Amino acid sequence: MFISAILSGLISVITWNRRNVRGSGTFSFCMFLIAWWSFFYALEITALDPSLHILFLKIEYLAIPWIPGFVILFTLKFGGFNRLVTWKTSFIIFLIPIITFLSYFTNEFHHWYYQAVDALTINGLTILSTTPGFMYHILTAYILFSIIFCLIVFFYILKNSPRVFFVQSLIFMGILLLLLGGYLYYQFMPRLYPDFDITPIVLAFAGIIVLFEIFQYQFFDLVHFPHRKIFEHLHDGIIVLDTVNRILEINDAAITMLHLQNSSPIGEKFDTITTLLSESNSDVDSYSCSYSNSNSGINLTGCTPVHTTIHHLHEHNSYYYAIDMYPVFDSIQRLECRLIVMRDVSEILKSKNALSEAGKKMGFLTSITRHDILNQIMVVLFYIDDISHHSDTHPQTILSIEQVREAALMIKKLINFTSVYQDLGVVEPGWYKVSDMVERAWETRGVPPTVSCRIDANLVIYADMLLEKVFYNLIDNSLRHGKNISSITVTAKISDHSAVIIYEDDGGGVISEEKKKIFERGFGKNTGYGLFLVREILGITSITITETGIPGTGVRFEMTVPHGGFMIPAVS
């Protein structure tokens, strides 16, 4: 008995230190009550004075009635049924323990719990023999009920747990069966010593098993969180198909999206159910790995991943769904199942389309405004020429007219410049091959034959559609400001975390004081917007640019592409 008390106390301390784990705090307190019962029961059966027997028995009953209630409470918490553990259910669970506790300690007034107590001495061992009342039998039935209830719950956990939790639950079911067997033996089998309770001895063996389970199988270190709860509460629709395309799992979100509320599709062949996935034509994204888009709908039953977006009309409402299918393979590449994820992106795409339309309208308005401004500038230039022909030849007058003309021409140049960059950031970025963009910029700029170009940048990067203008401006900057320039080189360095595109020429370079200023708006001798817009275009996709060249030897622009924003194209 003392061994049972020591083991139960040790388990109580160990599990209390893990009380942040679901159910462990309740289990720890339950083991404390068992340790209390075992310790004072050991004192009871070893005491010679019958009055001490009665005293220790009363102390034991401070703990005994509560143990089955805390076992039920622990089982519910450990199984993840926390929603059932309310004040109302807790009151129901502990109603019989409360009545038992009160009836025992007030028994002398009504004799509900026991009718008589006799002290028997058999082979030198003093045992209290009680004549039970009806509350004793109710507590006995309640204890049996609690063990059977916990067995049922742990059997449910056993069926719905991964392997490591399967072993934990199986061992704990073994402990419960051991307790059930010991308690049934105490209640219904003939005994040499009347009222000698072997339950604490059984608990000693159970304590050894629990300690083994704690240290060997991480009991209260690893606790299975019921995946079904996560599965059901996801906002994304989830469908799991087996190898022959039968529906194994489907959550409520998927049932709602597919309008299957009036039927249970689990077990049915996926390709025989008429849904938006079989009826809709798909708008396949550029990042799709593999897809089939025929009249029969989307092929989600193949062995290659699918990433697509579909448009669906239902009851005069328009919906957009992002559909992903992932085949799941085992260690030897055999298909185990298919996972289909449906995500409602209606609001995102509607907002994106609205912004795109607003951008187009703004671009159209800007184009009209720019055209009207240019017309007015032409009028200004005409009258400046007319004034210069009819004015006097005073030097100050001529200088003023020339300054006005230069200002008007600069305005015209700036307005024309905005036409090139009016789509900056309006269209969604995409994947562009660096070498192709450099070659197109080279041809557009019209580089003199005296300047050579070497391109060694086999890289595809995620950038704004105006990436070509980046290299156009860099080439234009070299030709305008480079001294005796003869060559331009574009190369790339790739690492695990980033890629660097390097643009170099053999012109005069940039002096140290101006290295940071050249990317500021308005700095420069032309419009002052060239390198500023280079930085802005690259910055849309988090690409940074710095000038690291040595003054006097040429410029060196380093464009750093972040991880995930570049890839090496396949060799064709």
Sequence and secondary structure as in RCSB ss.txt:
>XXXX:A:sequence
MFISAILSGLISVITWNRRNVRGSGTFSFCMFLIAWWSFFYALEITALDPSLHILFLKIEYLAIPWIPGFVILFT
LKFGGFNRLVTWKTSFIIFLIPIITFLSYFTNEFHHWYYQAVDALTINGLTILSTTPGFMYHILTAYILFSIIFC
LIVFFYILKNSPRVFFVQSLIFMGILLLLLGGYLYYQFMPRLYPDFDITPIVLAFAGIIVLFEIFQYQFFDLVHF
PHRKIFEHLHDGIIVLDTVNRILEINDAAITMLHLQNSSPIGEKFDTITTLLSESNSDVDSYSCSYSNSNSGINL
TGCTPVHTTIHHLHEHNSYYYAIDMYPVFDSIQRLECRLIVMRDVSEILKSKNALSEAGKKMGFLTSITRHDILN
QIMVVLFYIDDISHHSDTHPQTILSIEQVREAALMIKKLINFTSVYQDLGVVEPGWYKVSDMVERAWETRGVPPT
VSCRIDANLVIYADMLLEKVFYNLIDNSLRHGKNISSITVTAKISDHSAVIIYEDDGGGVISEEKKKIFERGFGK
NTGYGLFLVREILGITSITITETGIPGTGVRFEMTVPHGGFMIPAVS
>XXXX:A:secstr
 HHHHHHHHHHHHHHHTTTTSTTHHHHHHHHHHHHHHHHHHHHHHH SSHHHHHHHHHHHTTTGGGHHHHHHHHH
HHHTT GGG  HHHHHHHTHHHHHHHHHHHTHHHH SSEEEEEEEEETTEEEEEEEE HHHHHHHHHHHHHHHHH
HHHHHHHHHTS HHHHHHHHHHHHHHHHHHHHHHHHHHS  SSTT   HHHHHHHHHHHHHHHHHHS TTTS   
 HHHHHHH SSEEEEE TT BEEEE HHHHHHTT TTS  TTSBGGGS SHHHHS EEE TT SS  EETTEE  
SSSS EEEEEEEEETTEEEEEEEEEEEEE TTS EEEEEEEEEE HHHHHHHHHHHHHHHHHHHHHHHHHHHHHH
HHHHHHHHHHHHHHHS   HHHHHHHHHHHHHHHHHHHHHHHHHHSTTTTTS  EEEEHHHHHHHHHHHHT  TT
SEEEEE   EEEE TTHHHHHHHHHHHHHHH SS  EEEEEEEE SSEEEEEEEESS    GGGTTGGGSTT SS
SSS HHHHHHHHHHTTT EEEE   TTT  EEEEEEETTSEE     
